[in-house]
């Protein structure tokens, strides 16, 4: 029997000083995304497919089911175990910048496990957006994901 999902929601957001088409493409194309998030993706995100994202430094991977793509506007995926839903929303502003919001819902955990999931996902998505901003605006890979849990300091 599947666990019931609760109303917990994780959000993260960031202004990136690039047009929505560039920011959107950075999250669709694993050759760009690997500069600020995972280290390897099995393919570009397209509606209806499943791709694999890998974080080689942690020997971790996840299946990502792409539910919906609205070019330059939204990406809707399911990922993780138990699976949650993640919506990436790209809002191009009049000055040519993009406000990206990430919303993660569908958690089944309860109590302390739910608090841990919310904390991990909030921190994780905030770190991803910080890395995307540095890479897309300044062409700098800050190694934020790799440095978040360095060997010898943290087990993650």
C-alpha positions in Angstrom: 0.0 0.0 0.0 1.4 3.4 -1.0 2.0 5.9 1.7 -0.3 9.0 1.6 1.3 12.2 0.5 1.2 15.2 2.8 0.9 18.9 2.1 4.6 19.7 2.9 6.2 22.0 0.2 9.8 23.0 -0.4 10.5 26.1 -2.3 13.7 27.8 -3.6 14.0 30.8 -5.9 16.6 33.0 -7.5 17.0 35.8 -10.0 19.4 34.9 -12.8 20.6 37.7 -15.1 20.1 35.9 -18.3 17.0 35.4 -20.6 14.6 32.6 -19.8 15.6 30.6 -22.9 19.2 30.4 -21.6 18.3 29.5 -18.0 15.7 27.0 -19.2 18.2 25.3 -21.5 20.7 25.1 -18.7 18.3 22.8 -16.8 17.3 20.8 -19.9 20.7 20.1 -21.3 22.9 17.9 -19.0 26.1 19.2 -20.6 25.3 22.5 -19.1 23.6 21.3 -15.9 26.6 19.3 -14.9 28.5 22.6 -14.3 26.3 23.4 -11.4 24.3 20.3 -10.2 24.8 16.6 -11.1 28.0 15.3 -12.8 26.3 13.2 -15.5 22.9 13.1 -17.2 21.8 10.3 -19.6 20.0 12.8 -22.0 18.2 16.1 -22.4 14.9 16.5 -20.6 11.9 15.8 -22.9 8.3 15.3 -21.9 7.4 11.6 -21.4 10.9 10.2 -21.0 13.0 9.0 -18.1 16.6 10.0 -17.7 19.3 9.2 -15.1 21.1 11.8 -13.2 24.4 10.9 -11.5 26.5 12.5 -8.7 29.7 10.5 -9.3 31.5 12.0 -6.3 28.9 10.4 -4.0 28.3 7.3 -6.1 24.6 8.2 -6.2 22.1 8.3 -9.1 18.3 8.8 -9.5 15.7 8.2 -12.2 14.0 11.4 -13.3 10.6 11.0 -15.0 9.8 14.1 -17.2 6.1 14.7 -16.9 5.8 18.0 -18.8 7.9 20.6 -20.6 6.7 24.1 -21.5 9.6 25.6 -23.4 11.3 28.5 -21.6 8.5 28.4 -18.9 8.3 25.2 -17.0 9.7 21.7 -16.3 7.8 19.2 -14.3 9.5 16.0 -13.1 9.1 13.2 -10.6 12.2 11.8 -8.9 13.5 10.1 -5.8 12.4 7.3 -3.6 9.8 7.7 -2.5 9.0 9.8 -5.6 8.2 13.5 -5.2 7.2 16.1 -7.8 9.4 19.0 -8.7 8.3 22.0 -10.7 10.8 24.4 -12.2 9.1 27.7 -13.1 11.0 30.2 -15.3 9.6 33.8 -15.4 11.3 36.1 -17.8 11.2 39.7 -16.5 11.0 42.8 -18.7 14.7 43.5 -18.3 15.6 40.1 -19.9 16.5 38.4 -16.6 14.8 35.3 -15.3 13.2 34.5 -11.9 13.4 30.8 -11.4 11.3 29.1 -8.7 11.6 25.5 -7.7 8.7 23.8 -5.9 9.0 20.3 -4.5 5.8 18.5 -3.3 4.4 15.0 -2.7 6.4 14.0 0.4 5.2 10.8 2.2 7.5 11.0 5.2 6.1 12.0 8.6 7.6 13.5 11.7 11.4 13.7 12.0 11.8 12.0 8.6 9.7 14.7 6.9 11.7 17.5 8.6 14.9 15.9 7.4 13.5 15.6 3.8 12.4 19.2 3.8 15.7 20.4 5.2 17.7 18.4 2.6 15.6 19.5 -0.3 15.4 23.1 0.6 19.2 23.3 1.1 19.8 21.2 -2.0 17.7 23.3 -4.4 19.0 26.5 -2.9 22.6 25.3 -3.6 21.6 24.3 -7.2 20.2 27.8 -7.8 23.2 29.5 -6.3 25.5 27.4 -8.6 23.3 28.0 -11.6 23.5 31.8 -11.0 27.3 31.8 -10.7 27.7 29.6 -13.8 25.2 31.3 -16.1 26.1 34.9 -15.1 29.8 34.6 -14.6 30.8 31.2 -16.2 32.2 30.0 -12.9 31.7 26.5 -11.6 31.8 26.9 -7.8 31.8 23.1 -7.2 29.0 23.7 -4.6 27.4 20.2 -4.9 30.8 18.4 -4.7 31.9 20.6 -1.8 28.7 20.4 0.2 29.5 16.9 1.7 33.3 16.5 1.3 34.9 13.1 2.1 36.1 12.8 5.6 33.7 15.4 6.9 30.2 14.2 6.1 28.4 11.0 5.1 25.7 11.8 2.6 
